[in-house]
Amino acid sequence: MARDSFIFYRSYYEAMSGLKDKDKLQLFKAISELSLNNNEVQLTGICKNIFIAIKPQIVANSERYENGKKGGRPKKETTGFAKTKTTGFENKKPNKNENDNENVNENNNNNNAIDSCVDGLQDVIDFYNDNVSSLTPFSLSLLEDYVKEMGKDIVIYAMQISVEANKRTIQYIKAILNNWQKAGIKTLLEAQEESKRSKSNTSENKTNTKKQYQNYEQRKYDNLNELYTNPT
């Protein structure tokens, strides 16, 4: 199979945006080879993980392209009516159906096992898919970096907090992990203690604010008519 063009989705671009230039070029070549020439390039590291996530989309597009070249589904033979010669304007050109507008669902379900050297990454992926949202290549790249730096237990704990707060977004999870990184947190126990302190501080601030309003002394007037008396 050899094609002259292929679709490059925004999800591909976002997944590659955080990579170094040499890794971007390597991944782009792999996508082009598989899309245009049906040749799979062997990759390693994060490039391999991202490519595994988007490979099903490329394969699906290629199959649709090949089916389009064959003319799609065979036409059903009509019955019950005699075939008559058409008159008037007739289409003299053959109806060649090369449908390269591959309308497919980009929301791939990345539940397949990711072949990675990062310990615990698959557990993080499974938790994210089951409790947060469908994992995109961009989110996968972020989570893999956090797992490398902080470990899977801390990343999963951050996702648990986001689920409990009903804020199931990669941005919320990223904010939690960034705060822990700034605080120098290295273990799950430290992350749990930091979370308790944060909840305690929030509760204390609410209590202090409530007390301030309760201790506010309203001004009293002995004679209300004084409020409506014009100064002379």
C-alpha positions as CSV (number, residue, x, y, z in Angstrom):
1,M,0.0,0.0,0.0
2,A,1.3,3.5,-0.9
3,R,-0.7,6.6,-0.2
4,D,-0.2,10.2,-1.3
5,S,-1.6,11.8,1.9
6,F,-2.9,11.1,5.4
7,I,-4.7,12.9,8.2
8,F,-2.6,14.4,11.0
9,Y,-4.9,15.0,14.0
10,R,-4.6,17.7,16.7
11,S,-4.2,15.0,19.3
12,Y,-1.0,13.9,17.6
13,Y,0.3,17.5,17.7
14,E,-0.6,17.9,21.4
15,A,1.0,14.6,22.3
16,M,4.3,15.6,20.6
17,S,4.3,19.2,21.9
18,G,6.2,18.3,25.1
19,L,8.9,16.3,23.4
20,K,12.4,17.4,22.4
21,D,12.9,18.3,18.7
22,K,14.8,15.1,17.9
23,D,12.0,13.0,19.5
24,K,9.3,15.0,17.6
25,L,11.1,14.3,14.3
26,Q,11.5,10.6,15.2
27,L,7.8,10.2,16.1
28,F,6.6,12.2,13.0
29,K,8.7,9.9,10.7
30,A,7.2,6.8,12.4
31,I,3.6,8.2,11.9
32,S,4.4,9.1,8.2
33,E,5.9,5.7,7.4
34,L,3.0,3.7,8.9
35,S,0.4,6.0,7.3
36,L,1.9,6.3,3.8
37,N,3.9,3.1,3.3
38,N,2.5,0.7,6.0
39,N,6.0,0.4,7.5
40,E,6.2,0.3,11.3
41,V,9.3,2.0,12.7
42,Q,10.8,0.6,16.0
43,L,10.8,3.3,18.7
44,T,11.8,3.5,22.3
45,G,10.9,5.4,25.5
46,I,8.2,8.0,25.5
47,C,8.0,8.0,21.6
48,K,7.1,4.3,21.7
49,N,4.4,4.9,24.3
50,I,2.8,7.7,22.3
51,F,3.0,5.8,19.1
52,I,1.3,2.8,20.6
53,A,-1.6,5.0,21.7
54,I,-2.1,6.5,18.3
55,K,-1.3,3.5,16.1
56,P,-4.9,2.1,16.2
57,Q,-6.1,5.3,14.7
58,I,-3.6,5.2,11.8
59,V,-4.5,1.5,11.1
60,A,-8.2,2.3,11.1
61,N,-7.7,5.2,8.7
62,S,-5.6,3.0,6.3
63,E,-8.3,0.3,6.3
64,R,-11.0,2.9,5.4
65,Y,-8.8,4.2,2.6
66,E,-8.3,0.7,1.2
67,N,-12.0,0.0,1.4
68,G,-12.7,3.3,-0.4
69,K,-10.4,2.3,-3.3
70,K,-12.5,-0.9,-3.7
71,G,-15.7,1.2,-4.1
72,G,-17.1,0.5,-0.7
73,R,-19.9,-2.0,-0.1
74,P,-21.3,-3.9,-3.1
75,K,-24.6,-2.5,-4.4
76,K,-27.7,-4.5,-3.8
77,E,-29.6,-5.8,-6.8
78,T,-33.0,-4.3,-7.0
79,T,-36.0,-6.6,-7.4
80,G,-39.6,-6.0,-8.4
81,F,-39.0,-3.3,-10.9
82,A,-37.9,-3.7,-14.6
83,K,-34.6,-2.1,-15.5
84,T,-35.1,0.8,-17.9
85,K,-32.7,2.9,-19.8
86,T,-32.3,6.4,-18.2
87,T,-32.8,9.5,-20.3
88,G,-31.8,13.0,-20.0
89,F,-28.6,14.0,-18.2
90,E,-26.5,11.0,-17.5
91,N,-23.2,10.8,-15.6
92,K,-20.6,9.8,-18.1
93,K,-17.8,9.6,-15.6
94,P,-17.3,6.4,-13.6
95,N,-18.3,6.8,-10.0
96,K,-14.9,6.1,-8.4
97,N,-15.3,6.3,-4.6
98,E,-12.0,7.3,-3.1
99,N,-13.2,8.5,0.2
100,D,-10.1,9.9,1.9
101,N,-12.3,11.9,4.4
102,E,-11.9,9.5,7.2
103,N,-14.6,10.4,9.7
104,V,-13.6,8.5,12.7
105,N,-13.9,8.9,16.4
106,E,-10.6,10.3,17.8
107,N,-11.5,9.4,21.4
108,N,-9.5,6.2,21.4
109,N,-9.8,4.0,24.5
110,N,-6.2,3.5,25.6
111,N,-6.9,0.5,27.8
112,N,-4.3,-1.6,26.1
113,A,-1.2,-2.5,28.0
114,I,1.6,0.1,27.5
115,D,5.0,-1.4,26.8
116,S,7.1,0.9,29.0
117,C,10.2,0.6,31.2
118,V,8.5,2.9,33.8
119,D,7.5,0.9,36.8
120,G,3.9,1.3,37.8
121,L,2.8,3.3,34.7
122,Q,0.2,0.8,33.7
123,D,-1.4,1.0,37.1
124,V,-1.6,4.7,36.7
125,I,-3.1,4.4,33.3
126,D,-5.8,1.9,34.5
127,F,-6.8,4.1,37.4
128,Y,-7.1,7.2,35.1
129,N,-9.2,5.4,32.5
130,D,-11.5,3.8,35.2
131,N,-12.0,6.9,37.4
132,V,-11.0,10.1,35.7
133,S,-11.5,10.2,32.0
134,S,-10.3,8.6,28.7
135,L,-6.5,8.9,28.5
136,T,-5.2,11.0,25.7
137,P,-1.6,10.8,24.4
138,F,-0.9,14.2,25.9
139,S,-2.1,13.1,29.4
140,L,-0.1,9.9,29.0
141,S,3.1,11.9,28.4
142,L,2.5,14.0,31.5
143,L,1.6,11.1,33.8
144,E,4.7,9.2,32.7
145,D,6.9,12.1,33.6
146,Y,5.4,12.4,37.1
147,V,5.7,8.6,37.6
148,K,9.4,8.8,36.7
149,E,10.0,11.6,39.2
150,M,7.6,10.8,42.1
151,G,6.5,7.2,41.8
152,K,3.2,5.6,40.9
153,D,1.7,5.7,44.5
154,I,1.9,9.5,44.7
155,V,0.4,10.0,41.3
156,I,-2.5,7.6,42.0
157,Y,-3.1,9.4,45.3
158,A,-3.3,12.8,43.5
159,M,-5.9,11.2,41.2
160,Q,-7.8,9.9,44.2
161,I,-8.0,13.5,45.6
162,S,-9.2,14.8,42.2
163,V,-12.0,12.2,42.1
164,E,-13.1,12.9,45.7
165,A,-13.2,16.7,44.9
166,N,-15.2,15.9,41.7
167,K,-12.5,17.6,39.6
168,R,-11.6,14.9,37.2
169,T,-9.2,16.8,34.9
170,I,-5.5,16.4,34.1
171,Q,-5.0,20.1,34.9
172,Y,-6.3,19.6,38.5
173,I,-4.1,16.5,39.0
174,K,-1.1,18.4,37.5
175,A,-1.6,21.3,40.0
176,I,-1.6,18.9,43.0
177,L,1.6,17.1,41.9
178,N,3.3,20.4,41.1
179,N,2.5,21.7,44.6
180,W,3.9,18.6,46.1
181,Q,7.1,18.9,44.0
182,K,7.6,22.4,45.2
183,A,7.1,21.2,48.8
184,G,9.8,18.6,48.3
185,I,7.5,15.6,48.9
186,K,9.1,12.3,48.0
187,T,6.9,9.6,49.6
188,L,3.2,8.7,49.8
189,L,3.2,9.3,53.5
190,E,4.5,12.8,53.1
191,A,1.8,13.5,50.4
192,Q,-0.9,12.2,52.8
193,E,0.4,14.4,55.6
194,E,0.5,17.4,53.3
195,S,-3.1,16.7,52.2
196,K,-4.2,16.6,55.8
197,R,-2.5,19.9,56.6
198,S,-4.1,21.5,53.6
199,K,-7.6,20.4,54.6
200,S,-6.9,21.5,58.2
201,N,-5.8,25.0,57.1
202,T,-8.8,25.3,54.8
203,S,-11.2,24.4,57.7
204,E,-9.4,26.7,60.1
205,N,-9.7,29.6,57.7
206,K,-13.4,29.1,57.3
207,T,-13.9,28.9,61.0
208,N,-11.9,32.2,61.6
209,T,-13.9,33.9,58.9
210,K,-17.2,32.8,60.6
211,K,-16.0,34.0,64.0
212,Q,-15.2,37.4,62.6
213,Y,-18.7,37.8,61.3
214,Q,-20.1,36.6,64.6
215,N,-18.0,39.0,66.7
216,Y,-18.9,41.9,64.5
217,E,-20.9,44.4,66.8
218,Q,-23.7,46.2,65.1
219,R,-24.1,49.8,65.8
220,K,-27.1,50.7,68.0
221,Y,-29.2,53.8,67.9
222,D,-31.2,55.0,70.8
223,N,-33.4,57.2,68.7
224,L,-34.0,56.1,65.1
225,N,-35.3,59.5,64.2
226,E,-31.7,60.7,64.3
227,L,-31.0,58.7,61.2
228,Y,-33.6,60.7,59.2
229,T,-32.8,64.2,60.6
230,N,-31.1,66.5,58.1
231,P,-28.0,68.2,59.5
232,T,-28.3,71.9,60.0
